Amino acid sequence: MLLTSLKQERQTIYQNGLIKGNNQGFNKGISQGITQGITQGITQGITQGQREEKYNTAKILLLKGMDIPFISEVTQLSEQEILQLKTNQKKQ
């Protein structure tokens, strides 16, 4: 009887430990996933903002009559991208 009680107690402790460890691991994984997602979102936002700034600069330079190779050099956009901007500006 005492031996059975000890076995049950050990089993309960073991199961509780598994549950606790599983929960801790799950929570740590969620936390790491959130952190990673935020970091990626910030990085993508910065990249997108920088790209939009280059396009805005190129649009302004096009309106001022600057030549495409110069705009490409200043903005680091390809000449093809600038030509596309120029085409889109004419349509508007």
N, C-alpha and C positions, 0 to 999 in steps of 0.2 A: 504494500500500500504506500509506504513512504517512498520507495523507489519509483513507483508510478507517478506520484505527486512531484518528485524532483524532475523526472523526465518531462512532465507536462509544463513545469515551470521553465525549464531550459528551452523547451520548444516555443513557449510564449515569448520569452526574452529574445530568442533567435528571430522569430517572426516580427516582433516589434522593431528589432534592429534592422531587418531587411526593409521594412516599411519606412522607417526613419531615413535610412540611407538612400532609398529610392526617391523619397520626397526631396531630400537635400540635393541629390544629383539632378533631379528634374528642375528644381528652382534655380540651381546654378546654371543649367543649360539655358533656361528661359532668360535669365539675366544676361548671359553672354550673347545670346541671340539678339536681344534688344540692343545691347551695346554695339554689336556688329552692324545691325540694321541702321542705327542712328549714324554711325561713322560713315557707312556707305552712302546714306542719304545726304549727309553734309558734303561729302566729296563730290557726289553727282551734282548737287546744287551749285557748288562753287564752280565746277567745270562748265556747267550750263550757263551760269552767269557770265563767266569769262568769255564764252563763245558768243553770247548775245551782245556783249560789249564790243567785241570785234566786228560783228555784223552792223551794229549801230554806227560805229566809227566809219566803216566802209560806206554805209549809206550816206553819211554826212560828206565824206570825201568825194563820193560820186556826184552829189548835188553841187559841190563846189567846183566840179569839172576836172578833178585830178585824174591822171591816167591810171589805167588798171594795173600795170606793173608796179607803180609807186604804191598804190593802195595795198596790193598784195604784200609788198615788202614791209609796209608799216603794220598791217593787221595780222600778217602771217596766215591769211586766208589764201586759198589757191585762186589763180586767175579765173578758173571755171566757176568757183563759188561767187566771185565778184560779178562775173558776167551774168550769172543767174539772178543776182540781186538787181543788177541794172535792168534786166528784162522784166523782172517783177515790178520794179518802180515805174516802168513805162506803162504797164498794164493798169496801174492804179491811177 
